[in-house]
C-alpha cells in the first residue's frame, strides 16, 4: 500500500484483527466478512497456532496480511526472523521500537530484499498509560516516549510506526506525510473499552492523520461482522471527505 494516507480507499485503511485461537475460527470469520475488507491482521495468538498456513490461506483468497509479531530480540535474530517471514508473503510486519537502533537497522536491512514486508515499529502499546510506563522505569509520558521511539525508528530506516490515536497527529507532523502510521485501539462510539487505555473512534483517528486503523473485537465479536465492518468503512469515508474539504 502507499505510505501516505492520501488517495487511499477506505478498504485500504482498515485491517481486521484476527485475534482468534485457530485457523478454522479465523477463516470462518473471514468467510462471514466476505469481500467487505481487504486487510487482515494476524497476531501472535493465531500465528503461533497456525503458522505460515494462515498467511498463505489469506493470500490465496486475495487478501493483504499484516503480520503483527512485534519482534524484539538481538539484531541478528530479528534480521533472521524478518528474512524468514518474507517467505510467508505478508505485506506488513511489526517489530518493537524498544529493541533499539541497532536492532531496527538490522531489520530494515533484512527487509530490503525483494518480496519483504514493510516494517512497522511498535512504539508504546495502547494498553499502557503513564502509570504502566512508570512501573517499568520510564518517566516520560506516553506521548513523549512514542515520539522518541518514532524518531529513532525513522532514523533506523523503518517504514512506519504503530501508535495510539492520541499521538498520531504529533507523529504525522514530526515524521512527514509519507510515513505509514497504523493505529490500534480503535473503538466505534458505544463500543466497550475493555483492556485498551488510549483509544479513539475511527473518524478521530483518520482526521488526526492515521494511515490505517486496526479493529478487532468491535468487528469480530459483532452479531454481524460484515455490517460492523461496513459501518466503520463508512465512518472512514466520511472522515476522509471532511478532511479533504479543509
C-alpha positions as CSV (number, residue, x, y, z in Angstrom):
1,X,0.0,0.0,0.0
2,X,1.2,3.6,-0.5
3,X,2.9,5.1,2.5
4,X,0.8,8.2,2.7
5,X,-2.9,8.2,3.7
6,X,-3.9,10.5,0.8
7,X,-5.8,8.8,-2.0
8,X,-6.3,5.5,-0.2
9,X,-9.7,3.8,-0.5
10,X,-11.4,3.1,2.8
11,X,-10.7,-0.7,2.4
12,X,-7.0,0.1,2.3
13,X,-7.3,1.9,5.6
14,X,-8.9,-0.8,7.7
15,X,-7.2,-4.0,9.0
16,X,-9.4,-6.5,10.8
17,X,-7.5,-8.1,13.7
18,X,-8.0,-11.9,13.6
19,X,-7.2,-12.4,17.3
20,X,-8.5,-15.9,17.4
21,X,-7.0,-19.2,18.6
22,X,-7.2,-21.3,15.5
23,X,-7.0,-21.1,11.7
24,X,-10.5,-22.7,11.4
25,X,-12.1,-20.0,13.5
26,X,-10.2,-17.2,11.7
27,X,-11.2,-18.4,8.3
28,X,-14.8,-18.8,9.4
29,X,-14.8,-15.1,10.4
30,X,-13.1,-14.2,7.1
31,X,-15.9,-16.0,5.2
32,X,-18.5,-14.1,7.2
33,X,-16.9,-10.8,6.2
34,X,-16.9,-11.8,2.6
35,X,-15.4,-9.1,0.4
36,X,-16.1,-6.3,2.9
37,X,-12.5,-6.0,4.0
38,X,-9.1,-6.2,2.2
39,X,-6.6,-6.3,5.1
40,X,-6.4,-8.8,8.0
41,X,-4.0,-8.6,10.9
42,X,-2.6,-11.9,12.1
43,X,-1.2,-11.6,15.6
44,X,0.8,-13.9,17.9
45,X,-2.1,-15.9,19.2
46,X,-3.2,-17.0,15.7
47,X,0.3,-17.2,14.1
48,X,1.6,-19.4,16.9
49,X,-1.4,-21.7,16.4
50,X,-1.4,-21.8,12.6
51,X,2.0,-20.6,11.4
52,X,2.5,-19.5,7.8
53,X,-0.5,-21.6,6.7
54,X,-2.9,-18.8,7.8
55,X,-0.9,-16.2,5.9
56,X,-0.9,-18.3,2.8
57,X,-4.6,-19.0,3.1
58,X,-5.4,-15.3,3.3
59,X,-3.1,-14.5,0.4
60,X,-4.7,-17.2,-1.7
61,X,-8.1,-15.6,-1.2
62,X,-6.7,-12.3,-2.4
63,X,-6.3,-10.5,0.9
64,X,-3.4,-8.5,2.3
65,X,-1.8,-9.7,5.5
66,X,-0.5,-7.6,8.3
67,X,1.7,-9.9,10.5
68,X,1.8,-8.5,14.0
69,X,4.6,-10.4,15.7
70,X,6.3,-7.5,17.5
71,X,9.8,-8.9,17.0
72,X,12.1,-7.9,19.8
73,X,15.5,-9.6,20.2
74,X,19.2,-9.1,19.4
75,X,19.8,-7.6,15.9
76,X,21.0,-10.8,14.3
77,X,18.0,-12.8,15.5
78,X,15.4,-10.2,14.4
79,X,17.1,-9.8,11.0
80,X,16.8,-13.6,10.5
81,X,13.2,-13.6,11.6
82,X,12.4,-10.8,9.0
83,X,14.0,-12.9,6.3
84,X,12.0,-15.9,7.4
85,X,8.8,-14.0,7.5
86,X,9.4,-12.7,4.0
87,X,8.8,-16.2,2.7
88,X,5.2,-16.1,4.1
89,X,4.0,-13.3,1.9
90,X,2.9,-10.8,4.5
91,X,2.7,-7.2,3.4
92,X,3.4,-5.6,6.8
93,X,5.4,-6.8,9.8
94,X,5.8,-5.3,13.3
95,X,9.0,-5.0,15.4
96,X,9.4,-3.3,18.7
97,X,11.0,0.1,18.6
98,X,12.1,-0.6,22.2
99,X,14.7,-3.0,20.7
100,X,16.8,-0.1,19.8
101,X,18.5,1.5,16.8
102,X,20.9,-1.4,16.0
103,X,18.0,-4.0,16.0
104,X,15.8,-1.8,13.9
105,X,18.6,-1.1,11.4
106,X,19.3,-4.8,11.1
107,X,15.6,-5.5,10.5
108,X,15.4,-2.7,7.9
109,X,18.4,-4.1,6.0
110,X,16.9,-7.6,6.0
111,X,13.6,-6.2,4.7
112,X,15.3,-4.5,1.8
113,X,15.3,-7.8,-0.1
114,X,12.6,-8.2,-2.9
115,X,9.3,-9.5,-1.6
116,X,9.9,-8.5,2.0
117,X,7.1,-6.9,4.1
118,X,7.2,-3.3,5.0
119,X,8.2,-2.8,8.6
120,X,6.3,-1.0,11.4
121,X,7.8,-0.1,14.7
122,X,5.6,-0.5,17.7
123,X,6.1,2.5,20.0
124,X,4.1,2.2,23.2
125,X,1.3,-0.4,23.4
126,X,-2.2,1.1,23.6
127,X,-2.9,-0.9,26.7
128,X,-0.2,1.2,28.5
129,X,-0.7,4.6,30.2
130,X,1.6,6.8,32.3
131,X,1.3,4.6,35.4
132,X,2.3,1.5,33.3
133,X,5.3,3.3,31.9
134,X,6.4,4.4,35.4
135,X,6.2,0.8,36.5
136,X,8.9,-0.2,34.1
137,X,11.1,2.7,34.8
138,X,10.1,5.1,32.1
139,X,9.4,8.6,33.5
140,X,8.4,10.1,30.2
141,X,4.8,10.5,29.3
142,X,3.3,8.1,26.7
143,X,3.3,10.9,24.2
144,X,7.0,11.8,24.8
145,X,8.0,8.1,24.7
146,X,6.1,7.5,21.5
147,X,7.7,10.5,19.8
148,X,11.2,9.5,21.0
149,X,10.8,5.9,19.7
150,X,9.2,7.0,16.4
151,X,12.1,9.3,15.6
152,X,14.5,6.5,16.4
153,X,12.6,4.1,14.1
154,X,12.5,6.6,11.3
155,X,16.3,7.2,11.6
156,X,16.8,3.5,11.5
157,X,15.1,3.1,8.2
158,X,11.7,1.7,9.4
159,X,8.7,2.4,7.1
160,X,6.2,3.4,9.7
161,X,5.0,3.2,13.3
162,X,2.2,1.8,15.4
163,X,0.9,4.3,17.9
164,X,-2.3,5.3,19.6
165,X,-4.7,7.9,18.2
166,X,-3.6,10.2,20.9
167,X,-0.1,10.6,19.4
168,X,-0.9,10.3,15.7
169,X,-1.3,14.0,15.0
170,X,2.1,14.7,16.5
171,X,3.8,11.9,14.7
172,X,2.2,13.0,11.4
173,X,3.6,16.4,11.9
174,X,7.0,15.2,13.1
175,X,7.6,12.3,10.7
176,X,6.1,13.8,7.5
177,X,3.2,12.9,5.1
178,X,4.7,9.7,3.7
179,X,5.2,7.8,7.0
180,X,2.8,4.9,7.5
181,X,1.0,5.4,10.8
182,X,-1.1,2.5,11.9
183,X,-3.5,2.9,14.8
184,X,-4.9,0.1,17.0
185,X,-7.2,0.8,20.0
186,X,-10.0,1.9,17.7
187,X,-13.4,1.8,19.3
188,X,-16.5,3.0,17.4
189,X,-18.8,5.2,19.6
190,X,-20.6,3.0,22.1
191,X,-18.1,0.1,22.0
192,X,-16.6,-1.3,25.2
193,X,-13.1,0.0,26.0
194,X,-12.0,-3.4,27.5
195,X,-8.2,-3.6,28.0
196,X,-7.4,-0.6,25.9
197,X,-6.5,2.7,27.6
198,X,-5.5,5.1,24.8
199,X,-8.4,4.8,22.3
200,X,-10.3,6.8,19.6
201,X,-13.1,6.4,17.2
202,X,-12.3,5.7,13.5
203,X,-13.2,9.3,12.5
204,X,-11.0,10.8,15.1
205,X,-8.0,8.7,14.1
206,X,-8.4,9.4,10.4
207,X,-8.9,13.1,11.0
208,X,-5.7,13.3,13.0
209,X,-3.6,11.7,10.3
210,X,-3.8,7.9,10.6
211,X,-2.9,5.8,7.5
212,X,-4.5,2.6,8.6
213,X,-6.8,1.5,11.5
214,X,-6.7,-1.8,13.3
215,X,-10.0,-3.0,14.6
216,X,-10.6,-6.3,16.4
217,X,-13.4,-7.0,18.8
218,X,-15.9,-4.4,17.6
219,X,-15.9,-6.3,14.4
220,X,-15.0,-9.9,15.3
221,X,-17.4,-10.1,18.2
222,X,-20.3,-8.3,16.5
223,X,-23.5,-10.2,15.8
224,X,-22.9,-9.4,12.1
225,X,-19.2,-8.7,11.5
226,X,-19.7,-7.6,7.9
227,X,-22.3,-5.0,9.0
228,X,-20.0,-3.8,11.7
229,X,-17.0,-3.5,9.3
230,X,-19.1,-1.7,6.7
231,X,-20.2,0.9,9.3
232,X,-16.5,1.6,10.2
233,X,-15.6,1.8,6.5
234,X,-18.4,4.4,6.0
235,X,-17.1,6.4,9.0
236,X,-13.6,6.3,7.4
237,X,-15.0,7.6,4.1
238,X,-16.9,10.4,5.8
239,X,-13.8,11.4,7.8
240,X,-11.8,11.4,4.5
241,X,-14.4,13.6,2.8
242,X,-14.5,16.0,5.7
243,X,-10.7,16.3,5.8
244,X,-10.5,16.9,2.1
245,X,-12.7,19.9,2.4
246,X,-10.5,21.6,4.9
